[in-house]
């Protein structure tokens, strides 16, 4: 028997739907966004993958997508679980699921996303925490409205990094620009706020203004200009041009910051930008004094060297707690202590997960997105740890007008996630003129909440999920016990999850190390994680996992995973792992993967917006073929798929990076079908390395064909 996904996949319809979901993933699939995880894939895509992998060949995947299909006798495994997309989607389809991840932050958040909890009891627990700490935290974020003299809540504090000039030793504020606040949609709402470097006054102007006169000191200046420019700064006192990072590294101290503006929420319900007073500075100093005078719950773990952490080490940060200022440290410590006093374990751990998620928006690597949207740009907006020069301090607990605070995330992130898992919905793409809008469709799925099994034999209708925090190269599972493996492997040379996850882990372990053994270590880094920068080492580590997948898969079972990479070596590494594990690639389907404007995708010179869905199974017999015929077969398939995409999906026309993904994925299919039997003109066996390299030589031709085809489609339209 073959499965539906081996023959076809609804690329056209699903790409439109994926585009809608990716615009607001945290709203459309909130359960997988209870907490930050990297490269969280789209639930709609994985629902379609699961339906296609679990259904017979004649099943129309798209028809089944909006039907209440159920697979209660099927077992699904995800060996790289991440935020739990595969797990949640499989549970919604009635399956039993097994999830594994070597990172304890991943496994903790997935457990909390699945385990039952009474929402009313959770609200009561939240209120108990609120009574303990809200007054104390908010007291440290109170200011005074200068126009009325009344008390006002500080929504956000604006800080600027400063450094001593290497020459004259004067302190320099490293402003990138004097414009520090504007609307997220400035062309629609052009008003902006500018700080005068001469006197510190806040001036209202336009976001694109190039001339401005300070209303206080009357100095004329260009509000677009700053002191810092990329990696350098010019001292305004002695005019020395110097490299900023070198100056900070040489200082042997972490960067210092100065508050230069506040955004208040007044008693009249107005937002107001003001210049901080001595009383505001004293309020911050009060938090510093309180922190020093008590034995607070704070992480003591160090930041280890790594691909994604070396940058911040250059700024002399050594401990994770140093990424938070003294007021943040004090307030977060109070909040954590109050949560850990909660007696209801299920509620306590969910609130602890929420606390961990709050860290993302309450640290000194955040910045201001502006008004008209979620105001806080969180620490991992660019998937790196790089100190900003113009930093935003949030208010930890928050109020109704806050963004990214504990109280607001409780209502906007945690509660919707729990409600979604009880009554899940799918989006339906409704065309409105030239755009698509999403409509919620209920009644298609089972709830994704379940009690957890402790071993494979316990998996039943009441315990539908088994979660491992372990290396997926060795799983405590019987041979041939899994129907389908669906996953999204890490990428070997981009985001190293464990290095970034340590930011959360440093705090989480304070509350979890007594219950979960995986939280005893001082880091989430593990020598068996699949996250190597060297392609050969990455391929070998991936092979160990694929070998284990091969062992636990039933004879007709599939391993299906999404992948994209911009270089041949990435595809070769994945292909070698597949083939050396005794598997073959039965099909490959391109699919819209992520919002095109997302960071850091939007900053790439050739962003990849399409994933390849690789459908693998136990490798069968291969047939001989010439290299020329293999290339012709591959290019013909690529052209067919590009034609289908460009004819039917003008919203997401594949760019050069996408075409490369489609080309290489089809090359893996062809190589698999003729494994070890592709011969060149000298009758020598063609290796995977050479076949991928040779196929890539035709990228320009395929790209040219696609451009012509897209233009023809537009003419017809």
PyMOL commands that set and color helices and strands:
alter all, ss='L'
color gray80, all
select helices_A, chain A and resi 4-6+11-23+25-28+30-33+43-54+61-65+85-92+104-114+119-139+244-251+278-292+310-313+320-323+326-340+345-359+406-422+456-458+497-512+517-519+535-552+568-580+601-603+627-648+656-673+688-696+699-716
alter helices_A, ss='H'
color red, helices_A
select strands_A, chain A and resi 75-78+96-101+142-144+151-164+171-173+179-182+191-195+202-206+212-213+220-221+228-229+232-234+241-243+256-265+271-274+367-368+376-377+390-393+425-432+435-442+452-453+465-469+482-487+553-563+583-592+610-618+625-626+678-679
alter strands_A, ss='S'
color yellow, strands_A
deselect
rebuild
show_as cartoon
